[in-house]
Amino acid sequence: MTDANPNLSAVPSREDAWKLLCEYTPSESLRKHMLAVETCVRAYARKNSADEQLWGLTALLHDFDYERFPNNAHAADTEHPAEGAKILRAAGYPEELVRAILSHADYTNVPRQSALEHTLFACDELAGFLVACTYVRPSKSILDLEPESVKKRLKDKAFARGVNREDVRKGAEELGVPLEEHIAFCIKALRENADALGLRGSL
């Protein structure tokens, strides 16, 4: 009898993925970013009845090589995420995961095709922005962050300048959902994991 999902046996454990991430990423804030993206992508995997382990590890590892290979020149085949892709392939991670990680950076010229690829891209910038919005609240909590306030902050170009607004909008488009709905979905996912992400604040 064959395995119903050929990818399943090839997906390493989350513990292995976390060890790899920590080996390459000393920065606490970047680790937290990857955990936040993982939280949102896992929630979408559950919603879409997709492979939560595969989707979750893809999100968890999407920037694991960023600190070591920052790629300020946006080269397609060196530095982040190309170096990370080589490391993941050598470690036996499934090609579906590697391709999704490559596709989250437009400059790699790997077109996004699968639901996983679109979801990773859609959650990456938004998760970072939601965390930034949380940190400036009086409560410093995701629990009282509302989509309306997030949409207002998106219009404020001076706030969280590093977040690409166009990618946030494009991400929701690629998922085929209104931006407000995507924001609300990710807030809900982050709320459910608030303690682990350090986003409970004073509430």
Buried (B, 14 or more C-beta within 10 A) or exposed (E): EEEEEEBEEBBBEEEBBBEBBEEBBEEEEBBBBBBBBBBBBBBBBEEEEBBBBBBBBBBBBBBBBBBBBEBEEEEBEEBBBBBBBBBBEEEEBBEBBBBBBBBBBBEBEBEBEEBBBBBBBBBBBBBBBBBBBBBEBEEBBBBBBEBEEBEEBBEEEEBBEEBBBEBBBBBBBBBEBEBEEBBBBBBEBBBBBBEEBBBBBEE
